[in-house]
Amino acid sequence: MNAPHERSIPRAAKGKAKESVHWHLGWWDLSHALEGTRRPVQWSKASVIFTTHEFQPLVLARHFPTSRQFGLPSPTPILSAPAAYDPPTVLSISPTDDWLFAYFPGKGIDGVGCLWRRGSQLDNWLVHEWWSFALGAGVVTAAWTSAHREWVVSEAGTSSRLPPLGPLTPVASPLLLLVTQSHQLHLCTLPPAMPTLKISRVTLLQPSDPQLPPTDSESPGKIGGDKICTKAAIGFSYRDSTILVAMRSQLMPSHNSNQTLHNAMDIGLQLDMSQLPLPDSPFLAEWELWGEEPTISITEVTIQYRFTAPPILTRPLPPIYHPTSRLVDLVFFCPPPHVNVPNIKQEPKVLGTEAHALYLAATFLDTADYTSLPKSEIVSYKFTRREVSNPADSGPHWILQGESKRSNPTKVPCFLLPSIGRGGLLAGFLDAGGLLPRRKQKSKETITGAIEVLKLPDLTTSEDWDSIPIHSHTDHGNVDVPVSVALSPNEALVSCVSSHLLGSHVSIQALPRRVSGGLASITASHLHGDLSRQLVTAIRARYSPSDIVHALAVPTLPVDIAVNTLYNAFATMEEDSNGLMEMWTAELLGVATEVYSSRAQRLDRGPEKDMCALRWQTAHDITSLLACCGAFSACQEGDAYDLEAVWQLVGMSGWIIELVERLLRECVLAGDNPVAPGPSTPKEREIPDALSLDSPIFLHLVHPYAVSRLQAAIEHVKRFRDHVGKLAARGENSHIAKDVLMDITDSSGVDLHPLVPLLSGILQDSKQLDAQDLRRSLAGCCPVPSTRTHIRKAIDKILGTKAIDRARLFIKPSDLVDSVTRLSMSDPSQRPHKGKDIDVVNKGLLLPRQPGLVCLRCGGKSEVAMEHAIGAEASIRWQVWQRAWQWRCVCGGQWAHVQNVSSVE
């Protein structure tokens, strides 16, 4: 006999002649939504997905898309008695991405709330505070409010910031709001607003009384049982200190026997059982009152910071009556003051009407007798803010204006998410059934539903956004349906956590995209239009673009779409940067590094994979040159340099010389080709010449940003060499440093003296190129064909001088020592194990067996943010420069500890 949660497969389906097997949605698939036992999930701005362990009180984290995972340290009560606590039921990360809250319910004991604070590394989270919650007063939901402002980009390419969402504090510090089972609101003020964590409590079922603040020790019991809050949502509005709290409660048996209606020891029953109770009995049966209440309680909360008034004021509003079904989802959505919805012709909205609207969406399910598809209903309630002109007016600020309903006879809603970018709600709908994949198929996924965009307030499906199928994992006739979801930082993807009854899985689902020309298919033109605007938003907000890059790194997607997407992002940033484009160029190159690196990792071996590897390496080299120029400038004193950082600058000089040699080797190989650029017949033009001039490394000779950084770096090395060469070595250490530097510069295949003015002339020529060609070359990290004439001219200039010593350029002493077969005819970066022991930031040697950091974007390793990396003997100027890279790599990627990061790929 099958287990209750298994699918019943028809007997005919077990034969070989049966081509397909069906699955059917059952009530057990929705049990977690009905019982409120979902695993919470959060997706941070740094692209880290936080979840909980299935059975243990642990918080787990996984970086997307690298699948590198780590765990958060547990607070003291959990470490001392892990078996006494359940997995966290509430997870919430702050908008500033540096605070995380979790609530661990106790097994018959008080629960524990914990606050973590993030360090400079992505996986460096430390317990900051923990405190207890009384039994029956655990946390139901959590929300954050801060001065953080979201960026939005209009279809015209104009960037703007939304107002702060929610109440503001006098100090730029986030506020944590908690709704408890005892219908209380806990306002947690964090440092630096307070020296330590401060918690203010207020009741939500009655107007607040500052003279009698509630405590968790008070019993929630009452006549008929305990009223426990089981579902709650916190609604913020823009530029408003007033919030709304919605709650759904259950009446449960009281823990205090003195509060029950009947005496458990009263055995004085009448012998005649047919007699009815007296008509004046207040209640016929106490247990008939137990269960979910038919109303949604709404409370208006005002948070203000005045010396003459209490900080929190509550005002209960009339409850919302909905008795027929069980509530499974409750979410608020506040439309931004100026939502830009593409391709919708409508009159401009007046700021102050829609900006003061707040929607509450609720999902209800009715399982009836558990034998048929549950009946579902989505209801939206619109609240409008009442303009208060008289300060003495004590009436409510928010008024319920109306409601809209949507019934789903053939589908069951499984989640609701507010989406600012789409101007509505993202709703997931599950089908009543479908086909299971065949046993011989490699894919173990099947379509179980669809994700749609719902318009507010009528909850109709938006025609401007297509519908995306939900793919679920299958195993032995069972399918995983999403029970908990979280939006990615840029609203490009959604993370879904399934029920642990069938083995919990975390899946990543695509989200609806804008329909182009009335078609539901994704076309290239509007694909890179939407993605480019999302990239601009991520760059300006300094969010991780990994969810957007994931769509551009799909191997089946042509590389031209990725290039066009980056090109549009570059163009948008350039047009809306007020002449300060260079401050964003490094960020854009970092995104390009991630795009082409991700494509190179996912592509099979071939020319396109090799080209993508060269593209991202070129972008990374440009950002590294920028960092090297910053290091030399930080240690520079006029024409001299801080000699306390001599060894660090020597190592950086060696890396710059290697990059220049790599570029000049390509110039020599391209210059030896006799075929001239320009229009010619196919017979006259040979493929090797075209490939050599289109090599991504020639971007250092094409784009002014790259040429200027290369010129500045070479000029720093030349000046540093001249400064050290004039000094007399006073000790063994300085003598060795001087000899090493002289060997790096004078024994290389490059003469720096004629190279500096030569690059100056190439820089002036590059500024005369077409602006669109330069932008497309930077977006593709590879020169476009129209720049070949300029490249050929630059190569001829370089080869026409005495800046190159070909013998030393191609033949290194180490090659002669190892073997003649290892002559340097190829790129040194392609040799085995080359660059594995080089610090990606300071270009020095990494210490063996020393814990370090790894960049989750480029994979480079470094020790700049480690405590042992900066010693007391190091230069003060060098320390200041090095500390600037404690949070990010030179490519803009996040740091993670090498020894604590494990891959589950």
C-alpha positions in Angstrom: 0.0 0.0 0.0 1.3 3.4 -0.9 2.2 6.0 1.8 -0.4 8.8 2.2 1.9 11.3 0.5 2.7 9.2 -2.6 1.1 9.5 -6.0 -1.1 6.7 -7.2 0.2 5.6 -10.6 -2.3 3.9 -12.8 -1.6 0.1 -13.3 -1.6 0.6 -17.1 1.2 3.1 -16.7 3.5 0.4 -15.4 3.6 -1.4 -18.7 6.2 -0.7 -21.4 3.5 0.4 -23.8 2.4 3.3 -21.6 4.2 6.4 -22.8 3.3 8.9 -20.0 2.4 8.9 -16.3 0.3 11.6 -14.7 0.6 13.3 -11.3 -2.2 15.0 -9.4 -2.0 17.8 -6.9 -3.1 16.5 -3.4 -3.9 18.2 -0.1 -0.6 17.0 1.3 1.2 19.3 -1.2 -0.4 22.2 0.5 -0.1 21.0 4.1 2.8 23.3 4.9 1.0 26.3 3.7 -2.1 25.4 5.7 -0.2 24.5 8.9 2.3 27.3 8.7 5.4 25.1 8.8 7.2 26.5 5.8 11.0 26.7 5.6 11.8 30.4 5.4 14.1 31.7 2.7 15.8 35.0 2.0 17.9 36.3 -0.9 20.4 39.0 0.0 21.6 41.9 -2.1 25.0 40.1 -2.3 23.3 37.1 -4.0 23.4 34.8 -0.9 20.3 32.6 -0.4 19.7 32.0 3.3 17.6 29.0 4.3 17.2 26.8 7.4 18.1 23.2 8.0 15.3 20.7 7.5 15.4 19.3 11.0 18.2 21.0 13.0 18.2 24.6 14.4 20.7 25.9 11.9 20.8 28.7 9.4 22.4 27.8 6.1 23.7 30.1 3.3 24.5 29.4 -0.4 26.0 31.9 -2.8 24.3 32.1 -6.2 25.4 31.0 -8.8 28.6 29.5 -7.6 26.7 27.1 -5.2 29.3 27.8 -2.5 27.7 27.3 0.9 28.5 28.0 4.5 26.7 28.0 7.8 26.0 30.8 10.3 27.3 30.4 13.9 24.5 29.5 16.4 23.8 31.6 19.5 24.7 30.3 23.0 21.3 28.6 23.9 21.3 26.7 20.6 24.9 25.5 21.1 24.2 24.3 24.6 21.0 22.4 23.8 20.4 22.0 20.1 17.8 19.3 20.6 15.6 21.7 22.6 14.9 23.9 19.6 13.2 23.6 16.2 14.6 25.0 12.9 14.0 28.7 12.5 10.6 29.7 11.4 11.4 33.3 10.6 14.3 34.7 8.6 14.7 38.3 7.7 17.7 40.3 6.2 18.0 44.0 6.4 17.8 46.3 3.3 21.4 47.3 4.0 22.4 43.6 3.7 24.5 43.6 6.9 22.0 42.4 9.5 20.1 39.1 9.7 17.4 38.0 12.1 16.2 34.5 12.9 13.7 33.1 15.4 14.2 29.6 16.8 11.0 28.2 18.5 11.6 26.1 21.5 10.2 22.6 22.1 8.1 23.4 25.1 10.4 26.1 26.3 11.0 29.7 25.4 12.1 30.5 21.9 15.3 32.4 20.9 15.7 35.3 18.6 19.2 36.0 17.1 20.8 38.9 15.3 23.9 38.4 13.1 26.0 41.1 11.7 28.1 40.7 8.6 31.8 41.4 8.4 33.9 42.5 5.4 33.6 39.0 3.8 30.5 37.5 2.4 30.6 34.5 4.7 31.7 36.4 7.8 28.7 36.6 10.0 29.0 36.9 13.8 26.3 36.7 16.5 25.6 40.2 17.7 22.7 39.7 20.0 20.3 37.0 21.2 17.3 37.1 23.5 14.4 35.0 24.6 10.7 35.0 23.7 8.2 33.5 26.1 6.3 30.4 25.2 3.2 31.5 23.3 4.8 34.8 22.3 7.1 33.7 19.6 7.8 35.7 16.4 5.4 35.4 13.5 6.9 37.8 11.0 9.7 40.4 10.8 10.4 43.5 8.7 13.1 46.1 8.4 12.9 49.8 7.9 15.8 52.1 7.2 17.0 55.1 5.2 17.8 52.8 2.3 16.4 54.0 -1.1 15.9 51.8 -4.1 17.1 52.7 -7.6 14.8 52.5 -10.6 15.6 53.1 -14.3 12.9 54.2 -16.6 12.4 52.9 -20.1 14.0 56.1 -21.4 17.1 55.3 -19.4 16.7 57.9 -16.7 17.9 56.7 -13.2 16.2 57.9 -10.0 15.9 56.8 -6.4 12.6 56.1 -4.7 11.9 57.7 -1.3 12.7 55.7 1.9 10.1 53.0 2.6 8.8 53.1 6.1 9.5 55.2 9.1 12.9 56.9 9.5 15.2 57.1 12.5 17.2 60.1 13.6 20.3 58.1 13.1 21.0 56.1 9.9 20.4 52.8 11.5 17.9 50.1 10.5 14.9 49.3 12.7 13.7 45.7 13.1 10.0 45.2 13.6 8.7 41.9 15.0 5.1 40.7 15.3 4.6 38.1 18.0 2.0 35.4 18.7 0.8 37.4 21.6 -0.2 40.2 19.2 2.6 42.5 20.2 4.9 44.7 18.1 8.5 44.7 19.1 10.6 47.6 17.8 14.3 46.8 17.9 16.7 49.7 17.6 20.2 48.6 16.6 23.6 50.3 16.8 24.7 53.0 16.1 21.4 54.5 17.1 21.8 52.8 20.5 24.9 51.5 22.2 23.2 48.2 22.5 20.0 46.6 21.3 16.9 48.3 22.6 13.5 46.7 22.4 10.2 48.6 22.7 7.0 46.6 23.0 3.4 47.6 22.3 0.2 45.7 22.0 -1.7 45.6 18.7 -5.2 44.6 19.7 -6.0 47.7 21.7 -4.8 51.4 21.7 -1.4 51.7 23.2 -1.0 53.0 26.7 2.5 54.4 27.3 2.0 54.1 31.0 1.4 50.3 30.9 3.8 48.7 28.4 3.0 45.1 27.7 5.5 42.3 28.6 6.0 38.8 27.1 5.5 37.3 30.6 1.8 38.2 30.5 -0.4 35.2 29.7 -2.2 35.4 26.4 -5.0 33.3 27.7 -8.6 34.4 27.9 -12.0 33.0 28.4 -12.5 30.2 25.9 -8.8 29.6 25.2 -5.6 31.4 24.0 -5.8 33.8 21.1 -2.6 33.2 19.1 -1.5 35.1 16.1 -0.5 32.7 13.3 -0.2 34.9 10.2 0.9 38.5 10.1 2.2 41.1 7.6 3.8 44.5 8.0 3.0 47.2 5.5 5.2 50.2 4.8 4.5 53.2 2.7 6.8 55.8 1.2 7.7 58.9 3.2 5.3 57.9 6.0 5.9 57.1 9.7 2.6 55.2 9.9 2.5 51.5 9.1 -0.2 48.9 9.0 0.0 45.5 10.6 -2.4 42.7 9.5 -2.9 39.6 11.7 -4.9 36.4 11.5 -5.4 34.5 14.8 -6.5 31.2 16.1 -8.2 30.4 19.3 -6.4 27.5 21.0 -6.9 25.6 24.2 -5.7 27.6 27.1 -2.5 26.6 29.0 -4.2 27.8 32.2 -6.9 25.4 33.4 -8.4 28.2 35.5 -9.5 30.0 32.4 -11.5 27.2 30.9 -15.3 27.3 31.0 -15.8 23.9 32.5 -14.2 22.3 35.6 -12.3 19.2 34.6 -13.1 17.6 37.9 -16.9 18.2 37.8 -18.4 14.8 37.5 -21.8 15.8 38.7 -23.6 15.0 35.5 -27.3 14.4 35.3 -28.5 10.9 34.9 -31.0 12.0 32.3 -28.7 12.7 29.3 -31.6 13.5 27.1 -32.2 16.8 28.9 -30.9 19.9 27.1 -28.6 22.4 28.8 -30.2 25.3 30.4 -30.9 28.2 28.0 -29.1 30.7 30.1 -25.8 28.8 29.6 -23.3 31.3 28.1 -21.5 28.7 26.0 -22.6 25.3 24.8 -19.2 23.8 24.1 -15.9 25.6 24.6 -14.1 23.6 21.9 -16.5 24.9 19.3 -14.8 28.2 19.6 -11.3 26.8 18.9 -9.8 27.2 15.5 -9.0 30.0 13.0 -10.9 33.2 13.6 -12.9 34.5 10.6 -11.4 38.0 10.7 -8.1 39.7 9.8 -7.2 42.2 12.4 -5.7 45.5 11.2 -3.7 47.9 13.4 -2.3 51.3 12.5 1.1 51.9 14.1 2.7 55.3 14.2 6.5 55.5 14.9 7.7 58.9 15.8 10.7 60.4 17.6 9.5 63.3 19.7 10.5 64.2 23.2 6.9 65.1 24.2 5.2 62.0 22.7 5.6 58.2 23.1 7.7 56.6 20.3 5.0 54.1 19.3 1.3 54.7 19.0 -1.2 52.0 18.0 -4.8 52.3 16.8 -6.8 49.2 15.9 -8.9 49.6 12.7 -12.1 47.7 11.9 -11.2 44.1 11.2 -11.7 42.5 7.8 -14.3 39.7 7.8 -13.6 36.5 5.7 -14.9 33.4 7.4 -15.1 30.7 4.7 -11.5 29.6 4.1 -8.2 29.2 5.7 -5.6 32.0 5.2 -2.3 30.8 3.8 -0.6 34.0 2.5 -0.7 37.6 3.6 1.4 40.3 2.0 1.4 44.1 1.6 2.4 46.0 -1.5 2.9 49.8 -1.8 3.2 51.1 -5.3 6.1 53.5 -5.7 5.3 57.2 -6.2 6.1 56.9 -10.0 6.0 53.4 -11.3 7.3 53.1 -14.8 5.3 50.3 -16.5 6.5 49.8 -20.0 4.2 49.8 -23.0 1.2 50.9 -21.0 -0.5 54.1 -22.4 -2.0 55.9 -19.5 -2.2 59.4 -18.1 0.5 60.4 -15.7 -0.4 59.6 -12.1 -0.6 62.4 -9.7 1.9 62.1 -6.8 -0.1 61.9 -3.7 -2.9 59.6 -4.9 -1.3 56.3 -5.8 1.7 57.2 -3.7 -0.6 57.0 -0.7 -2.2 53.7 -1.6 -1.4 50.5 0.2 -2.6 47.0 -0.8 -3.1 44.0 1.3 -3.3 40.7 -0.6 -4.5 37.5 1.0 -4.7 33.9 -0.3 -7.4 31.6 1.1 -7.7 27.8 0.6 -10.7 25.6 1.3 -9.8 21.9 1.4 -13.4 20.8 2.0 -13.3 17.0 2.5 -9.7 16.6 1.3 -10.9 14.5 -1.7 -10.9 17.2 -4.5 -8.8 20.1 -5.6 -8.9 22.8 -2.9 -10.9 25.9 -3.7 -8.8 29.0 -3.7 -9.3 32.7 -3.6 -7.1 35.7 -3.8 -8.4 38.9 -2.2 -6.8 42.4 -2.4 -7.8 45.1 0.0 -7.0 48.7 -0.9 -6.1 51.2 1.9 -5.9 54.9 1.2 -4.2 57.4 3.3 -6.5 60.2 4.6 -5.1 63.6 4.4 -5.0 65.1 7.9 -5.0 68.8 7.9 -5.8 69.4 11.6 -3.0 68.2 14.0 -5.6 67.6 16.7 -7.4 65.1 14.5 -7.2 61.7 16.3 -8.9 59.7 13.5 -7.2 56.9 11.6 -4.7 57.7 8.9 -5.6 54.7 6.7 -9.1 53.8 5.5 -10.2 50.6 3.8 -11.5 51.7 0.4 -12.5 48.5 -1.3 -11.6 44.9 -2.1 -11.3 42.7 -5.2 -11.5 38.9 -5.5 -10.1 36.4 -7.9 -11.2 32.7 -7.8 -9.2 30.0 -9.3 -11.3 26.9 -10.1 -8.6 25.0 -11.9 -5.4 26.2 -10.3 -4.1 26.7 -6.8 -2.0 29.8 -5.8 1.2 28.8 -4.0 2.8 32.2 -3.4 2.4 35.9 -3.7 5.3 38.4 -4.0 5.3 42.1 -4.5 7.3 43.3 -7.5 8.3 47.0 -7.8 9.7 46.5 -11.3 6.5 45.0 -12.6 4.1 47.2 -10.7 2.1 44.4 -9.3 2.1 41.0 -7.6 4.0 37.9 -8.8 1.7 35.0 -8.2 2.6 31.3 -8.6 -0.2 29.0 -9.6 -0.1 25.2 -9.4 -1.9 23.0 -11.9 -4.3 20.3 -10.8 -2.1 17.7 -12.5 0.3 17.0 -15.3 2.7 14.5 -16.9 5.7 13.0 -15.2 9.0 12.7 -17.2 9.7 9.3 -18.7 12.1 7.1 -16.8 14.6 7.1 -19.6 14.8 10.9 -19.7 17.8 12.6 -18.2 15.8 15.5 -16.9 14.0 14.8 -13.6 11.8 18.0 -13.8 8.3 18.6 -14.9 6.1 21.6 -15.3 3.7 22.0 -12.3 2.3 25.4 -12.8 3.1 29.0 -13.9 4.1 32.4 -12.6 2.0 35.3 -13.6 1.9 39.1 -12.9 -1.3 40.3 -11.3 -2.5 43.9 -11.6 -3.8 45.8 -8.7 -6.4 46.3 -7.4 -8.5 44.0 -9.7 -6.0 41.0 -9.6 -6.3 40.3 -13.3 -3.4 38.8 -15.2 -1.3 41.5 -16.8 -1.2 41.4 -20.6 2.2 43.2 -20.6 4.1 40.3 -19.0 4.3 36.8 -20.2 3.6 33.7 -18.1 6.6 31.6 -17.1 6.2 27.8 -16.3 7.2 26.5 -12.8 9.6 23.5 -13.1 9.6 21.1 -10.2 11.8 18.2 -9.2 10.3 14.7 -9.5 11.2 11.5 -7.7 9.3 8.2 -7.8 6.1 9.7 -9.0 6.2 12.6 -6.6 6.7 16.3 -7.5 8.1 19.1 -5.3 5.9 22.2 -5.2 7.3 25.5 -3.9 6.2 26.3 -0.4 8.6 29.3 0.3 10.0 31.8 -2.1 12.3 34.8 -2.2 13.0 37.3 -5.0 16.5 37.8 -6.3 18.2 41.2 -5.7 17.2 42.6 -9.1 13.9 40.8 -9.5 15.2 38.6 -12.3 14.8 35.2 -10.6 13.0 33.6 -7.7 14.3 31.0 -5.3 11.8 28.3 -4.3 12.1 25.9 -1.4 10.0 22.8 -1.5 8.5 20.7 1.3 10.8 18.5 3.3 8.2 15.7 3.2 9.6 14.5 -0.1 13.2 15.7 0.5 13.4 19.5 0.4 15.0 21.1 -2.7 16.0 24.7 -3.5 15.3 25.6 -7.1 15.8 28.7 -9.1 12.9 29.8 -11.3 12.8 32.5 -14.1 10.3 35.3 -13.8 7.9 36.8 -16.3 9.4 39.2 -18.9 7.8 42.0 -20.8 5.8 41.0 -23.8 7.2 42.5 -27.0 4.9 43.4 -29.9 2.0 41.4 -28.5 4.1 38.2 -28.5 4.8 36.1 -25.4 8.1 35.0 -26.7 11.4 36.6 -25.7 13.0 38.4 -28.5 16.5 39.7 -28.6 15.6 43.3 -29.0 13.6 43.8 -25.8 15.6 41.1 -23.9 18.8 43.1 -23.7 16.7 46.2 -23.3 15.1 44.9 -20.0 18.3 43.2 -18.8 20.4 46.3 -19.5 18.1 48.5 -17.4 18.3 45.9 -14.6 22.1 45.9 -14.9 22.1 49.7 -14.6 19.9 49.5 -11.5 22.2 46.8 -9.9 25.4 48.9 -10.6 23.9 52.1 -9.2 22.6 50.3 -6.1 25.8 48.3 -5.8 23.8 45.0 -5.7 25.2 41.8 -7.0 24.2 41.4 -10.7 24.5 37.6 -10.6 20.8 37.0 -11.2 21.0 39.0 -14.4 24.3 37.5 -15.4 22.7 34.1 -15.0 20.3 34.8 -18.0 23.2 36.2 -20.1 25.4 33.2 -19.4 23.1 30.6 -20.9 25.1 28.7 -23.5 22.2 28.6 -26.0 22.0 32.4 -25.9 24.1 34.0 -28.6 27.0 36.0 -27.4 25.8 38.9 -29.4 22.9 39.3 -27.1 25.2 39.5 -24.1 27.3 42.1 -25.9 24.3 44.1 -26.9 23.0 44.0 -23.3 26.2 45.3 -21.9 26.4 47.9 -24.7 22.9 49.2 -23.8 23.9 49.3 -20.2 27.1 51.3 -21.0 25.1 53.7 -23.2 22.5 54.3 -20.5 25.1 54.9 -17.9 27.0 57.3 -20.2 23.9 59.3 -21.1 22.8 59.6 -17.4 26.2 60.2 -15.7 26.5 64.0 -16.1 29.9 63.7 -17.7 31.3 61.4 -14.9 31.2 58.1 -16.8 34.7 57.1 -15.8 33.6 56.6 -12.2 31.3 53.8 -13.4 33.5 52.3 -16.0 35.3 50.0 -13.6 32.0 48.8 -12.2 30.8 48.0 -15.8 34.0 46.2 -16.5 33.5 44.1 -13.4 30.0 43.1 -14.6 31.5 42.2 -18.0 34.1 40.1 -16.2 31.3 38.1 -14.5 29.3 37.8 -17.7 32.1 36.3 -19.9 33.6 34.3 -17.1 30.2 32.7 -16.4 29.8 31.9 -20.1 33.3 30.4 -20.4 32.5 28.1 -17.4 29.2 26.9 -18.9 30.4 26.5 -22.5 31.9 23.3 -23.9 35.4 23.4 -25.2 35.6 25.3 -28.4 36.5 28.7 -30.0 33.7 30.5 -28.3 34.8 29.2 -24.8 38.4 30.4 -25.5 37.2 33.8 -26.8 35.0 34.3 -23.7 38.0 33.4 -21.5 40.1 36.0 -23.2 37.3 38.6 -23.0 36.9 38.4 -19.2 40.7 38.2 -18.7 41.1 41.5 -20.6 38.4 43.2 -18.6 40.0 41.9 -15.4 43.4 43.2 -16.5 42.0 46.7 -17.1 40.5 46.8 -13.6 43.8 45.5 -12.2 45.7 48.2 -13.9 43.4 50.7 -12.3 44.1 49.2 -8.9 47.9 49.3 -9.5 47.8 52.9 -10.5 46.0 53.6 -7.3 48.6 51.8 -5.3 51.5 53.8 -6.9 49.7 57.1 -6.4 49.0 56.3 -2.8 52.7 55.7 -2.1 53.9 58.6 -4.3 55.6 61.7 -2.9 56.3 63.9 -5.9 58.7 62.1 -8.1 59.7 59.8 -5.2 57.9 56.8 -3.7 57.5 55.5 -0.1 60.4 53.1 0.2 58.7 51.4 3.2 56.5 49.7 0.5 59.4 49.0 -1.8 58.8 45.2 -1.9 55.1 45.6 -2.5 55.7 48.0 -5.4 58.4 45.8 -6.8 55.9 42.9 -7.0 53.3 45.1 -8.6 55.9 46.4 -11.2 56.7 42.8 -12.2 53.0 42.1 -12.9 52.7 45.2 -15.0 55.8 44.3 -17.0 54.4 40.8 -17.7 51.1 42.3 -19.0 53.0 44.7 -21.3 55.2 41.8 -22.6 52.0 39.8 -23.3 50.6 42.7 -25.3 53.8 43.3 -27.2 54.1 39.7 -28.1 50.7 39.9 -29.8 51.8 43.0 -31.6 54.9 41.3 -32.9 52.9 38.3 -34.2 50.3 40.5 -35.8 53.0 42.8 -37.3 54.8 39.9 -38.9 51.6 39.1 -40.9 52.1 40.7 -44.3 48.4 41.1 -45.0 47.2 44.7 -44.7 43.9 45.7 -43.1 41.1 47.3 -44.9 38.8 46.2 -47.8 40.2 43.3 -49.7 39.1 40.1 -51.5 38.6 36.9 -49.6 41.7 35.4 -51.1 43.8 38.3 -50.0 42.5 38.4 -46.5 43.7 35.5 -44.4 42.0 34.3 -41.3 45.1 34.4 -39.0 45.4 38.2 -39.6 41.7 38.8 -38.8 41.9 36.7 -35.7 45.1 38.5 -34.5 43.7 42.0 -34.9 40.4 41.0 -33.3 42.2 39.6 -30.2 40.7 41.0 -27.0 44.1 42.0 -25.7 44.3 44.8 -28.3 41.6 46.6 -26.4 44.5 48.0 -24.4 45.4 49.9 -27.6 41.8 50.9 -28.7 39.7 52.2 -25.9 41.0 55.5 -24.3 40.1 54.2 -20.8 42.3 51.1 -21.2 45.1 53.0 -23.0 45.3 55.7 -20.3 45.5 53.2 -17.5 48.2 51.2 -19.3 50.2 54.4 -19.9 49.8 55.6 -16.3 50.9 52.2 -15.0 54.0 52.1 -17.2 54.9 55.6 -16.3 54.6 54.7 -12.6 57.0 51.7 -13.1 59.4 53.9 -15.0 59.4 56.6 -12.4 59.7 54.1 -9.6 62.6 52.4 -11.3 64.4 55.7 -11.8 63.9 56.7 -8.2 65.2 53.4 -6.7 68.1 53.3 -9.2 69.4 56.6 -8.0 69.5 55.5 -4.4 72.4 53.9 -2.7 71.6 50.6 -1.1 72.3 51.0 2.6 71.5 47.5 3.7 71.1 43.9 2.5 67.3 44.1 2.2 67.4 47.4 0.2 70.2 46.1 -2.0 68.2 42.9 -2.8 65.1 45.0 -3.6 67.0 47.3 -5.9 68.6 44.3 -7.8 65.2 42.6 -8.2 63.6 45.8 -9.6 66.5 46.3 -12.0 66.3 42.7 -13.2 62.5 43.0 -13.7 62.7 46.2 -15.8 66.1 46.1 -17.5 66.1 42.4 -18.3 62.7 42.4 -19.8 61.9 42.6 -23.5 60.5 46.1 -23.1 62.2 49.5 -23.0 60.0 51.7 -20.9 61.6 55.0 -22.0 60.3 55.2 -25.6 57.1 53.3 -24.7 55.6 56.0 -22.5 55.5 58.8 -25.2 54.4 56.1 -27.8 51.4 55.2 -25.8 50.6 58.9 -25.4 50.3 59.2 -29.2 48.1 56.1 -29.4 45.9 57.5 -26.7 45.3 60.7 -28.7 44.5 58.6 -31.8 42.1 56.4 -29.9 40.1 59.4 -28.8 39.3 60.2 -32.4 37.5 56.8 -33.0 33.8 56.6 -33.2 32.1 56.7 -29.8 29.7 53.8 -30.5 32.6 51.7 -31.7 34.5 52.4 -28.5 31.5 51.6 -26.4 30.8 48.3 -28.2 34.5 47.4 -27.9 34.4 48.0 -24.2 31.1 46.1 -23.8 32.5 43.1 -25.8 35.9 43.4 -24.1 37.2 43.0 -27.7 37.9 45.5 -30.5 35.2 45.7 -33.1 36.2 45.1 -36.8 36.0 48.8 -37.6 38.9 49.6 -35.3 41.4 47.3 -37.2 42.9 50.2 -39.1 43.7 52.0 -35.8 45.1 48.7 -34.3 47.3 48.2 -37.4 48.6 51.8 -37.1 49.3 51.4 -33.4 51.2 48.2 -34.0 53.3 49.7 -36.7 54.2 52.6 -34.4 55.3 50.2 -31.7 57.3 48.0 -34.0 58.9 51.0 -35.6 60.6 52.0 -32.4 63.3 50.4 -30.2 60.9 49.6 -27.4 61.0 45.9 -28.0 63.8 43.4 -27.6 62.4 40.4 -29.4 65.0 37.9 -28.1 64.2 38.7 -24.4 60.5 39.1 -25.2 60.0 35.6 -26.5 62.8 33.7 -24.7 63.1 33.8 -20.9 66.0 32.5 -18.9 63.6 30.1 -17.1 62.5 28.6 -20.4 66.1 27.8 -21.3 66.7 26.3 -17.8 63.6 24.1 -17.9 63.8 23.0 -21.5 63.9 24.4 -25.0 60.4 23.1 -25.6 59.0 25.6 -23.2 59.8 28.7 -25.3 57.5 31.6 -24.6 55.6 31.6 -27.9 52.3 31.4 -26.2 50.5 33.5 -23.6 52.2 33.1 -20.2 48.8 33.0 -18.6 47.9 29.8 -20.5 50.8 27.9 -18.9 50.0 25.3 -16.3 49.6 26.7 -12.8 50.6 30.2 -13.9 49.1 32.9 -11.7 47.8 30.5 -9.0 50.2 31.9 -6.4 49.7 35.6 -7.2 47.6 37.9 -5.0 44.8 39.2 -7.2 45.0 42.6 -5.6 48.6 43.5 -4.7 50.1 41.1 -7.3 52.5 39.7 -4.7 53.2 36.1 -3.9 50.6 34.3 -1.7 52.0 32.5 1.3 51.6 28.7 1.2 49.2 27.1 3.6 48.0 30.5 4.7 44.2 31.1 5.1 43.1 33.6 2.5 40.2 34.9 0.6 38.7 34.0 -2.8 36.7 36.3 -5.1 33.4 34.8 -6.0 33.4 36.7 -9.4 36.8 36.1 -10.9 38.1 33.3 -8.6 41.2 35.3 -7.7 42.8 34.8 -4.3 44.1 37.4 -1.9 45.2 38.1 1.7 44.5 41.8 1.7 41.6 41.6 4.2 43.2 39.1 6.5 44.5 40.4 9.8 48.0 38.9 9.2 48.3 40.6 5.8 48.9 44.1 7.2 51.8 44.2 9.6 53.0 47.0 11.8 56.2 47.2 9.7 54.3 47.9 6.4 54.0 51.4 5.0 51.2 53.5 6.3 50.3 54.7 2.8 50.3 51.0 1.6 48.1 50.0 4.5 45.5 52.7 3.7 45.4 51.6 0.0 45.2 47.9 0.9 42.4 48.4 3.4 40.2 49.9 0.6 40.0 46.3 -0.9 38.8 44.6 2.3 35.2 44.5 1.0 35.6 43.8 -2.7 38.1 42.5 -5.3 39.6 44.6 -8.0 36.9 43.3 -10.3 34.2 44.3 -7.9 33.5 40.7 -6.7 32.7 39.7 -3.1 35.2 38.0 -0.8 34.7 34.6 0.9 37.0 32.6 3.1 38.9 29.8 1.2 38.8 27.3 4.0 35.2 27.8 4.9 33.8 27.7 1.4 32.7 24.4 0.0 31.2 23.8 -3.5 28.3 21.5 -4.0 28.4 21.7 -7.8 
